[in-house]
């Protein structure tokens, strides 16, 4: 595993986990379905950022110790 796929995945997870809060604040008519479920599941932007942060830490641990 290389660092580039890890960083790309973390960037993608960050966008997906924080996008519902953008929709909720600025585009209320699009805040429904999958995005509403994702926003309600995470609760707040502070909790939503823990998903990509945890993936990054886990990936770095894997790269450092396993490889």
ZAROVO-716380 format. One record per residue (C-alpha): residue number from 0; residue in one letter; x, y, z. Coordinates in nm, 4 decimals, m for minus. Example, Ala and Ser with C-alpha at 12.3 -4.5 7.8 and 13.67 -1.06 7.14 Angstrom:
<nodes>
@i 0 | aa A | px 1.2300 | py m0.4500 | pz 0.7800 $
@i 1 | aa S | px 1.3670 | py m0.1060 | pz 0.7140 $
</nodes>
This chain:
<nodes>
@i 0 | aa X | px 0.0000 | py 0.0000 | pz 0.0000 $
@i 1 | aa X | px 0.1262 | py 0.3405 | pz m0.0957 $
@i 2 | aa X | px 0.0515 | py 0.6763 | pz 0.0651 $
@i 3 | aa X | px m0.1215 | py 0.8215 | pz m0.2449 $
@i 4 | aa X | px m0.4270 | py 0.5892 | pz m0.2422 $
@i 5 | aa X | px m0.4600 | py 0.6459 | pz 0.1314 $
@i 6 | aa X | px m0.4644 | py 1.0241 | pz 0.0919 $
@i 7 | aa X | px m0.7113 | py 1.0037 | pz m0.1965 $
@i 8 | aa X | px m0.9443 | py 0.7847 | pz 0.0098 $
@i 9 | aa X | px m0.9189 | py 1.0157 | pz 0.3093 $
@i 10 | aa X | px m1.0006 | py 1.3179 | pz 0.0909 $
@i 11 | aa X | px m1.3010 | py 1.1367 | pz m0.0569 $
@i 12 | aa X | px m1.4250 | py 1.0289 | pz 0.2870 $
@i 13 | aa X | px m1.3882 | py 1.3853 | pz 0.4144 $
@i 14 | aa X | px m1.6020 | py 1.5231 | pz 0.1323 $
@i 15 | aa X | px m1.8670 | py 1.2537 | pz 0.1715 $
@i 16 | aa X | px m1.8886 | py 1.2901 | pz 0.5490 $
@i 17 | aa X | px m1.9020 | py 1.6725 | pz 0.5572 $
@i 18 | aa X | px m2.1165 | py 1.7396 | pz 0.2479 $
@i 19 | aa X | px m2.4495 | py 1.6791 | pz 0.4302 $
@i 20 | aa X | px m2.3783 | py 1.9712 | pz 0.6621 $
@i 21 | aa X | px m2.3151 | py 2.2006 | pz 0.3645 $
@i 22 | aa X | px m2.6456 | py 2.0914 | pz 0.2135 $
@i 23 | aa X | px m2.8299 | py 2.1370 | pz 0.5423 $
@i 24 | aa X | px m2.7065 | py 2.4936 | pz 0.5783 $
@i 25 | aa X | px m2.7054 | py 2.6287 | pz 0.2212 $
@i 26 | aa X | px m2.9259 | py 2.4047 | pz 0.0040 $
@i 27 | aa X | px m3.2105 | py 2.2821 | pz 0.2235 $
@i 28 | aa X | px m3.4133 | py 2.1506 | pz m0.0719 $
@i 29 | aa X | px m3.1385 | py 1.8975 | pz m0.1583 $
@i 30 | aa X | px m3.0940 | py 1.7771 | pz 0.2003 $
@i 31 | aa X | px m3.2915 | py 1.4541 | pz 0.1754 $
@i 32 | aa X | px m3.2471 | py 1.0845 | pz 0.1131 $
@i 33 | aa X | px m2.8917 | py 0.9534 | pz 0.1463 $
@i 34 | aa X | px m2.7460 | py 1.2886 | pz 0.2503 $
@i 35 | aa X | px m3.0035 | py 1.3414 | pz 0.5247 $
@i 36 | aa X | px m2.9407 | py 0.9903 | pz 0.6542 $
@i 37 | aa X | px m2.5668 | py 1.0484 | pz 0.6527 $
@i 38 | aa X | px m2.6052 | py 1.3821 | pz 0.8324 $
@i 39 | aa X | px m2.8392 | py 1.2396 | pz 1.0949 $
@i 40 | aa X | px m2.6131 | py 0.9374 | pz 1.1469 $
@i 41 | aa X | px m2.3030 | py 1.1451 | pz 1.2207 $
@i 42 | aa X | px m2.4842 | py 1.4208 | pz 1.4087 $
@i 43 | aa X | px m2.2338 | py 1.7056 | pz 1.3869 $
@i 44 | aa X | px m1.9369 | py 1.8063 | pz 1.1725 $
@i 45 | aa X | px m1.7033 | py 1.7398 | pz 1.4637 $
@i 46 | aa X | px m1.8190 | py 1.3769 | pz 1.4825 $
@i 47 | aa X | px m1.8263 | py 1.3427 | pz 1.1033 $
@i 48 | aa X | px m1.4582 | py 1.4304 | pz 1.0695 $
@i 49 | aa X | px m1.3674 | py 1.1371 | pz 1.2964 $
@i 50 | aa X | px m1.4425 | py 0.8885 | pz 1.0158 $
@i 51 | aa X | px m1.1705 | py 1.0075 | pz 0.7739 $
@i 52 | aa X | px m0.9353 | py 1.0844 | pz 1.0635 $
@i 53 | aa X | px m0.9675 | py 0.7304 | pz 1.1970 $
@i 54 | aa X | px m0.9147 | py 0.5871 | pz 0.8490 $
@i 55 | aa X | px m0.6018 | py 0.8007 | pz 0.8065 $
@i 56 | aa X | px m0.4549 | py 0.6938 | pz 1.1399 $
@i 57 | aa X | px m0.5338 | py 0.3288 | pz 1.0715 $
@i 58 | aa X | px m0.3805 | py 0.3479 | pz 0.7245 $
@i 59 | aa X | px m0.0654 | py 0.5140 | pz 0.8545 $
@i 60 | aa X | px m0.0298 | py 0.2494 | pz 1.1240 $
@i 61 | aa X | px m0.0662 | py m0.0168 | pz 0.8570 $
@i 62 | aa X | px 0.1959 | py 0.1467 | pz 0.6336 $
@i 63 | aa X | px 0.4441 | py 0.1962 | pz 0.9172 $
@i 64 | aa X | px 0.4175 | py m0.1374 | pz 1.0976 $
@i 65 | aa X | px 0.2823 | py m0.3959 | pz 0.8521 $
@i 66 | aa X | px 0.4615 | py m0.3032 | pz 0.5316 $
</nodes>
